[in-house]
Amino acid sequence: MTHRIAVIAGDGAGPEVVAEARKAVDALALDLTWNELPWGTEHYHEHGTLMPDDALHVVRAHDAVLLGAVGHPSVPDHVTLWGLLLPLRQGLDLWANLRPARLLEGVPSPLAGSPAVDMLFVRENTEGEYSGIGGRAHRGLELEVGIETAVFTRPGVHRVIRYAFELAQSRRGVVTSATKSNASRYGYVLWDEVAEEVAAEFPDVRLERVLVDALAARMVSNPLSLDVVVASNLFGDVLTDIAAVLQGGMGMAASASLAPGSGTTPVFEPVHGSAPDIAGQGIANPLGAIWSAALMLEHIGEPDAGARVLAAVESVCRDGMVTRDIGGSASTSEVGDAVAERVAGG
């Protein structure tokens, strides 16, 4: 079966890291075709939008999207985010954002003693604080006001927590739910109630309810105590950046935006952003993008291929063939070549 993959290489260092991810996938010699979509900042400057009006229709014709990164100083961040990434997530109802955080052998840890780090984050991806509900009034006046409303629906909370429990069954059997229900009395109290209801269906999985500030401290003080963490859109966003640092830096962080069980086109991307300050220098770390490609292969029905790519990533880290952000001296393309060689070697 041919896999059709849409590629949004994006801006800054995005095209550089996506090229290396494609190189690793191509080394597998799968029946797979790439379709490049020239969306992002250049599209915005030419057409006034980051992607065309029929973008969702175009994306739905593919089995997956491999996204580099979108963003440039010439376009305000909120315009970029609400012009491409969030419309894709919300328009396709990609309600689960999956982010593994594992410190690989050979990658330096910022923590003393290099403790083991192996967490899996499940971030609610379409509701919560990033729902886009609100507005501004009295613009430019002294009484100007901005209102941002977080939206938590019972079905939305239920499906993402249930998915976290299902994942925990194949891991160490612990789900940690991150909330702030002591101060946020409505949305997060609902979240806690739904978490308890779901937990009753999974007697083999232990539920922990932890306030997000305490959880952030625990991630640093005792990371191995955490298995699967499920969190709202905002809390998941913040916590996974901390987790990325614990696994060696933003260049190592991979993600998958999914709608499990739906057949909807998923999106896979490294989470480091477009990094315009290092674009074109050949020093961007491509391993987060390659890891994202491994997640993509797993979720389009090629789990063995995905495992081969991730094993190759682990191998280059052990051998020190890495970029300078994680202690090496290799260029972006040299790292990609090393991964592809190991993938091809099987």
Buried (B, 14 or more C-beta within 10 A) or exposed (E): EEBBBBBBBBBBBBBBBBBBBBBBBBBBEBEBEBEEBEBBBEBBEEEEBBBBEEBBEBBBEBBBBBBBBBBBEEBEEEBBBBBBBBBBBBBBEBBBBBBBBBBBEBBEBEBEEEBEBBBBBBBBBBBBBBBEEEEEEEEEEEEEEEEEEBBBBEEBBBBBBBBBBBBBEEBBBBBBBBBBBEEBEEBBBBBBEBBEBBBEEBEEBBBBBBBBEEBBEBBEEEBEEBBBBBBBBBBBBBBBBBBBBBBBBBBBBBBBBBBBEEEBBBBBBBBBBBBBEBBEEBBBBBBBBBBBBBBBBBBBEBEEBBEBBBBBBBBBBEEEBBBEBBBBEBBBBBBBBBBBBBBBEE
